[in-house]
């Protein structure tokens, strides 16, 4: 399952399957460039998806005031994605996967800025869990309202 996101800031994007995330399967993770193209890794290697991530969660990784990093982001991501580590034959479902790709890139950027690398647990706790928990609550509420004969109408300012 894949979905796309249209956010323009560099971020991690966690996939929610189109059938609705039930919390029992793995999420697919990618990193976007400044144009919204999602770089993601699977058994076929690195993909650069301009669409297909619309049903995903966008998790900001770079603060807007980090101009020098924002200017370098696309080049760093492209160079990183071309490394031998991300060739298709290196993919391992449990040990070297999309999550490994995203975390390795985040840690490369952090180290380049003199910061300590994040562990898988810390990255998950700090970045992924807060947003996926929030999305899960929203989806649960939306499903409950939809099944109780409520009609969900966008607010006037959202229609513009």
N, C-alpha and C positions, 0 to 999 in steps of 0.2 A: 504494500500500500504506500502511496506517496501523495503528498499534497504540497502546495506552494505558499509562499508568503511574499507580500509585496513591500515590506518594510525596507527602507533604504539605508538604514544605519547598520554597520557591521554587527552581527549577532549570531548566537547559536539558535538553531531552529529545531525544535523537537516535534516530531510528527505525531499527530493524533490520527489514527486510522479513520477513514471516511465512514465506517460503520459505527463509529463511536468508541472511544477508548474505555475499556472495562477494567484497566489496571492489572491485567493478567498477562500481557505480552510486552515485549520490549518496544521501546520507542526508537525511531530512526532519528539520528542527529546530524546536523550539518552546520557549516559556517558560511555566512553570506559575505559577499564583497559589497562595496559601496553602491553598486547598481542593483542589488537584490538578487544576484545570481547565487544559488546555494551550492557550495562545494560539499560533496558528501562521498563517503567511501563505503564500498561493499565488495562482494566477491568478484565483481567485474572491474574493480579499480575505482579511481576518482571520477565522479560525475560533476558536471557543471550544469545545474538545472535552472533555467530562466523561468520555468513554470512547474507546477505540480506540487507546490508546497503551500497552497492557499489555505489549507485546513490545519496549519501548524501554529505553534506557539513561538513567538519571537522573544528572545531573551537578550537584552542589550549587554554588550561586553565592554564597550568603549564609551567613556563619558564625552559629551559634546565638546568640552573644552580641551580635549587632547588632540589639537590640530596636527601636530607633527606625526602622531601615530595614524590618524585618519588619512593623512596624505600618503603614507607608506603602506597602508593596510592591504590594498589590492595586490600590489607587487609582492608583499610578504606571503600572502595567501596563495598566489599563483606559483611562486617559487617553491613553497612548502609542498603544494599538491603534486609537484613534478618529481619529488624525491623518490628514490628507490624503495623506501619503506612502504610506499602506498601502491606498489604494483599489485595486480590482481592475485598473483600466486602467493603473496604474503598474508592475504586475508585469512583470519581464523575467527570463527563466529564468537567465541568466548573471550579470546585474549588480544586480538588485533582487528578491531572492527570500527564502525562509524564513531563510536564513543571515544575510542583510542585516538582516532584521527582528530576529532574536535579538541580533546583535552591536550594532545601533543601540540597542536597549533597554539592554543591558549597559553600553554606553558612556554613555548618558544617566544611568544610575544612578551610574556611576563619576564622571562630571563633577560631578554634584550633590554628591558627597562630596569634591570637590577632587582627584580622582585623574586621571591621564592616561588618554586613551582607548586601547583596545587595537586593534592592526591585525588584519586577518583572519588573518595568519600567526601572530601571537602568541596570539590567542584559540584558534586551532586547536591549536597546540603545547601551550598551558597547560591547556586545559579538555577539548577533544574527543579528541585523540589518545591520551592516557593511558587514558581510559575505554574507547574503542572498541578499542584494542589489547588491553586486558584482557578485554573481552567476546569478541573474536575468538578469543583463546586458549582461553577457556572453551568456546565453541561448537565449536571444532575438537576439543577433548578429548572433549566430550559426544558428538559425532558419531562419533568413533573408537571410543569405548566402546560406543555403541549398535549399531554395525555388527560388533562382535566378540563377540556373544552375552553381553554383560554386562547385568545388570539393575541399574538405578540406584534405590536405595532411600533415601528421606529419613531423616535422623537423627531420633531420638525427640524431641529438643527442637524440631525444625523442624515436626513434626506438630501442635504445640499452637497 
